[in-house]
């Protein structure tokens, strides 16, 4: 939804939805964590069910977050999500209307998975092991030594953030809608969020969009919420029988495989990207970058250390030559800036032309240093 708002050049509306979305989405995630904590860290919500009497606070805040997520009227998400949909239709062109219907279908699926989470976690029959629901006490010599708590609410450190986020998920959108998207609002002074006048659609969205298309997302939300709960509660057997038919199996498989989008990505895109990334890693990361970076630096320093260590010959005349060379450099360094560069090259050339020749004698490696000095 935020990307749609940015595509409509309604950047303030996108920011409004971003802030609203943060509250109820964070509440959903923290609520999920509270449920996992309350049922002995079981993360398979197909093994939950019937948790409403055990965790009433968590159920209440997750219900609030879900209502805000599906843009139920007068919740925080309603003020930004529905306005984004209306703004898409308010373009009054084919692209805007197409985006409106696609986003409405997406909102419909949001409603379905929100109802699914609430129903399977809190409202359906218990499906988990008994250990998740009952407290277990171990008595040794008439004393309680070990206690295992079943499903329970979290402590104050878990519950307090849920309550605060629930309050924002209810009231924040209503309180700040005029600040973010009100006509003539001065909240974004000095054009901190600039919208070109030709892209301004607030007036058309507010006054020109037909009422039917403003209410259509709400109508779909109510209809599909009712259908989902009614089918799950009263037509369970028929739903299971339909799922085992050929048509039901294919429909269930199609939705379970994410509309086959993941299959397409894994087969035609992910494999190609992994191969390309592997070759790039071999050629660039393990090749050029490594040779110019840590691996090459390590090998270079090792070779340099070996070359410096090879100067330790144990021959006193060699040490005298090193001392003499260092003394000469020390004496001529102050004069380098006034002398010709050819003098420096003349000094460096004999040093660079020193050759270390290894000869093998009597199956033992002996090193002999021969210095040829070429002066031209």
C-alpha positions in Angstrom: 0.0 0.0 0.0 2.8 2.4 0.8 4.4 1.7 -2.6 1.0 2.4 -4.3 0.8 5.7 -2.5 4.3 6.7 -3.6 3.4 5.6 -7.2 0.4 8.0 -6.9 2.9 10.8 -5.9 1.0 11.0 -2.5 4.1 10.9 -0.4 2.5 12.3 2.7 -0.2 9.5 2.4 2.5 6.9 2.0 4.3 8.2 5.2 0.9 8.3 7.0 0.3 4.6 6.2 3.9 3.7 7.1 3.5 5.2 10.6 0.0 3.6 11.0 1.2 0.3 9.8 4.1 0.2 12.3 1.7 0.2 15.3 -0.7 -2.7 14.4 2.0 -4.8 12.6 4.3 -4.5 15.6 1.3 -5.4 17.8 0.6 -8.5 15.7 4.2 -9.7 15.9 4.5 -9.1 19.7 1.1 -10.8 20.1 2.4 -13.8 18.2 5.4 -13.8 20.5 3.2 -13.6 23.6 1.2 -16.6 22.3 4.3 -18.6 21.6 5.7 -17.8 25.1 2.3 -18.8 26.6 2.2 -22.3 25.0 5.6 -23.6 25.9 7.3 -22.2 22.8 5.2 -24.2 20.3 5.3 -22.3 17.0 2.8 -24.4 15.0 -0.5 -22.5 15.3 -2.3 -25.6 13.9 -1.7 -27.0 17.3 -3.2 -24.1 19.2 -6.9 -23.5 19.3 -9.1 -22.6 22.3 -6.7 -20.2 23.8 -9.2 -17.3 24.3 -10.1 -18.3 27.9 -6.4 -18.7 28.8 -5.1 -15.6 27.1 -7.9 -13.0 27.0 -5.6 -9.9 26.9 -3.5 -11.3 24.0 -6.7 -12.3 22.2 -8.1 -8.7 22.6 -5.0 -6.9 21.4 -4.5 -9.3 18.4 -8.2 -8.7 17.5 -7.6 -5.0 17.6 -4.4 -5.3 15.5 -6.3 -7.5 13.0 -9.2 -5.1 12.7 -6.8 -2.3 12.1 -4.8 -4.3 9.5 -8.0 -5.1 7.5 -8.9 -1.4 7.6 -12.1 -1.9 9.7 -13.8 1.5 10.0 -12.5 4.0 12.6 -9.4 1.9 13.4 -5.9 3.3 12.7 -5.4 1.4 9.5 -8.7 2.5 8.0 -7.7 6.1 7.7 -4.7 5.4 5.5 -5.4 2.1 3.8 -8.8 3.0 2.5 -7.6 6.5 1.4 -4.9 4.9 -0.7 -7.4 2.7 -2.4 -9.7 5.7 -3.1 -6.7 7.7 -4.3 -5.9 5.0 -6.9 -9.5 5.1 -8.2 -9.4 8.9 -8.0 -6.9 8.9 -10.9 -9.8 8.2 -13.2 -7.7 6.4 -15.8 -7.3 2.8 -16.7 -4.1 2.3 -14.7 -5.5 3.8 -11.5 -8.7 1.8 -11.6 -6.8 -1.4 -12.3 -4.5 -0.7 -9.3 -7.6 -0.1 -7.2 -9.1 -3.5 -8.0 -5.8 -5.3 -7.6 -5.2 -3.7 -4.2 -8.8 -4.4 -3.2 -8.2 -8.1 -3.9 -5.0 -8.0 -1.9 -6.9 -6.4 1.0 -9.5 -9.2 0.7 -6.7 -11.8 1.1 -5.4 -9.8 4.1 -8.8 -10.2 5.7 -8.8 -13.9 5.1 -5.4 -14.7 6.6 -6.1 -12.4 9.6 -9.4 -14.3 10.3 -7.5 -17.6 9.9 -4.9 -16.6 12.5 -7.5 -15.5 15.0 -9.8 -18.5 14.4 -7.2 -21.2 14.5 -5.4 -19.7 17.5 -8.1 -18.6 19.8 -11.6 -19.6 18.7 -11.4 -23.1 17.2 -11.4 -26.3 19.3 -8.1 -27.1 21.2 -5.7 -29.0 18.9 -2.6 -28.9 20.9 -1.3 -31.3 23.6 -2.8 -31.1 27.1 0.6 -29.9 28.5 0.0 -26.6 26.6 -3.3 -26.0 28.5 -2.9 -27.3 32.1 -0.6 -26.5 34.9 1.5 -29.5 36.1 2.7 -29.8 39.6 5.3 -32.3 40.9 5.1 -33.2 44.6 7.9 -34.8 46.5 7.3 -35.4 50.2 4.2 -33.2 50.0 6.1 -30.3 48.7 5.8 -28.7 45.3 9.2 -28.8 43.8 8.6 -28.4 40.0 5.7 -26.5 38.3 5.0 -26.4 34.6 2.6 -23.6 33.6 0.2 -24.2 30.8 -1.2 -21.5 28.5 -1.0 -18.2 30.3 -0.6 -14.5 29.8 2.8 -13.0 29.9 4.1 -10.8 32.7 4.0 -7.0 32.8 7.0 -6.7 30.5 5.1 -8.6 27.8 1.6 -7.2 28.4 2.4 -3.5 28.7 3.9 -3.0 25.2 0.8 -4.9 23.8 -1.6 -2.5 25.6 0.3 0.6 24.4 0.4 -0.5 20.8 -3.3 -1.5 21.0 -4.2 2.1 22.1 -2.2 3.5 19.1 -3.8 0.9 16.8 -7.2 2.3 17.7 -6.7 6.1 18.0 -3.6 7.2 16.2 -5.1 7.3 12.7 -8.1 9.4 13.8 -6.0 11.8 15.8 -3.3 12.4 13.1 -5.2 12.1 9.8 -5.6 15.9 9.4 -2.0 16.4 10.3 -0.7 14.0 7.5 -3.3 14.2 4.8 -5.7 17.0 5.8 -6.5 19.6 3.1 -4.3 22.6 3.7 -2.2 21.0 6.5 1.0 22.8 7.4 2.6 19.9 9.1 5.2 19.4 6.3 6.4 23.0 6.2 8.9 24.3 3.6 8.0 21.5 1.2 9.8 18.8 3.1 7.5 16.4 1.2 6.9 18.1 -2.1 4.0 17.0 -4.3 3.8 18.7 -7.7 0.5 20.5 -8.2 -0.3 18.5 -11.3 -0.1 15.3 -9.2 -2.3 16.5 -6.4 -5.3 14.1 -6.1 -6.6 14.9 -2.6 -9.7 16.9 -3.9 -10.7 14.2 -6.5 -10.2 11.5 -3.9 -12.2 13.2 -1.2 -15.1 14.5 -3.3 -15.2 12.9 -6.8 -14.9 9.1 -6.0 -18.3 7.5 -6.0 -19.5 6.3 -2.6 -19.8 2.7 -3.9 -16.1 2.4 -4.6 -15.3 4.0 -1.2 -17.4 1.3 0.6 -16.4 -1.6 -1.7 -13.3 -2.7 0.4 -15.4 -2.6 3.6 -18.2 -4.7 1.9 -15.7 -7.3 0.7 -14.1 -7.4 4.2 -17.4 -8.0 6.0 -18.6 -10.6 3.4 -15.4 -12.7 3.3 -14.9 -12.5 7.1 -18.4 -13.8 7.6 -17.9 -16.5 4.9 -14.6 -17.6 6.4 -16.0 -18.0 9.9 -19.3 -19.6 8.8 -17.6 -22.2 6.6 -14.9 -23.0 9.2 -17.5 -23.3 12.0 -20.6 -24.8 10.4 -19.4 -26.5 7.2 -16.2 -28.1 8.4 -17.1 -31.6 7.1 -18.2 -30.3 3.7 -15.0 -28.3 3.4 -12.8 -31.3 4.2 -14.8 -33.4 1.6 -14.4 -30.7 -1.0 -10.6 -30.5 -0.3 -10.2 -34.2 -1.1 -12.0 -33.9 -4.5 -9.9 -33.4 -7.6 -11.0 -29.7 -8.0 -10.6 -29.0 -4.3 -7.2 -30.6 -4.2 -6.0 -28.5 -7.2 -7.4 -25.3 -5.7 -5.8 -26.0 -2.3 -2.5 -26.9 -3.9 -2.6 -23.8 -6.0 -3.1 -21.5 -3.0 -0.8 -23.6 -0.8 2.0 -23.2 -3.4 1.6 -19.4 -3.3 -0.1 -19.2 -6.7 2.9 -21.1 -8.2 4.9 -17.9 -8.0 7.6 -19.5 -5.8 7.8 -22.4 -8.2 8.4 -20.0 -11.1 11.0 -18.0 -9.1 12.9 -21.1 -8.0 12.9 -22.7 -11.4 13.7 -19.7 -13.7 15.1 -16.9 -11.5 16.6 -18.2 -8.3 18.7 -20.8 -10.0 20.0 -18.4 -12.5 20.9 -15.8 -9.9 22.7 -18.4 -7.7 24.8 -19.6 -10.7 25.6 -16.0 -11.7 26.4 -15.2 -8.0 28.7 -18.3 -7.8 30.6 -17.4 -10.9 30.9 -13.8 -9.7 32.2 -15.0 -6.4 34.8 -17.2 -8.0 36.0 -14.5 -10.5 35.7 -11.3 -8.4 35.5 -12.1 -4.7 37.8 -15.1 -4.6 39.9 -13.8 -7.5 40.5 -10.1 -8.0 39.3 -8.9 -4.6 41.1 -11.6 -2.7 44.4 -11.0 -4.6 44.2 -7.3 -4.1 42.9 -7.6 -0.6 43.6 -9.9 2.4 44.9 -13.0 0.6 47.3 -11.0 -1.7 48.4 -8.8 1.1 49.1 -11.8 3.3 51.2 -13.6 0.5 53.0 -10.4 -0.3 53.9 -9.8 3.3 55.0 -13.4 3.8 57.3 -13.1 0.7 58.6 -9.8 1.9 59.4 -11.3 5.3 61.2 -14.2 3.7 63.3 -11.9 1.5 64.2 -9.7 4.5 65.0 -12.8 6.6 67.3 -14.1 3.8 69.5 -11.1 4.4 70.6 -12.7 7.7 73.6 -14.5 6.3 75.8 -14.7 9.3 78.6 -13.1 7.2 80.1 -10.1 8.9 81.0 -8.4 5.6 77.4 -8.5 4.5 76.4 -6.8 7.7 79.0 -4.2 7.1 77.6 -3.6 3.6 74.1 -3.1 5.1 75.5 -0.6 7.6 77.4 1.3 4.9 74.3 1.4 2.7 72.1 2.7 5.5 74.7 5.4 6.4 74.9 6.6 2.8 71.1 6.9 2.6 71.0 8.7 5.9 73.5 11.2 4.7 71.9 11.9 1.3 68.3 12.1 2.4 68.4 15.9 3.2 69.9 16.5 -0.2 67.4 14.5 -2.3 65.1 17.5 -2.9 67.9 19.5 -4.5 69.6 16.7 -6.4 68.6 15.3 -9.8 66.5 12.1 -9.7 69.1 10.3 -11.7 71.3 10.2 -8.6 68.6 8.4 -6.6 68.1 5.9 -9.5 71.9 5.4 -9.6 71.9 4.5 -6.0 68.9 2.2 -6.1 70.0 0.3 -9.2 72.9 -1.5 -7.6 70.7 -2.5 -4.7 68.0 -3.8 -7.0 70.5 -5.8 -9.1 71.8 -7.8 -6.1 71.2 -11.4 -6.9 70.9 -14.2 -4.4 72.2 -17.4 -6.0 71.6 -20.8 -4.4 73.9 -23.6 -5.1 73.5 -27.2 -4.1 76.6 -28.8 -2.8 76.9 -32.2 -1.1 73.1 -32.5 -1.0 72.9 -29.6 1.4 71.4 -26.2 0.6 74.0 -23.5 0.9 73.4 -19.9 0.0 76.0 -17.7 -1.4 75.5 -14.0 -2.0 77.1 -12.5 -5.0 76.7 -8.8 -5.7 77.1 -7.5 -9.1 77.1 -3.7 -9.2 76.5 -2.3 -12.6 77.5 1.3 -13.0 77.0 3.1 -16.2 
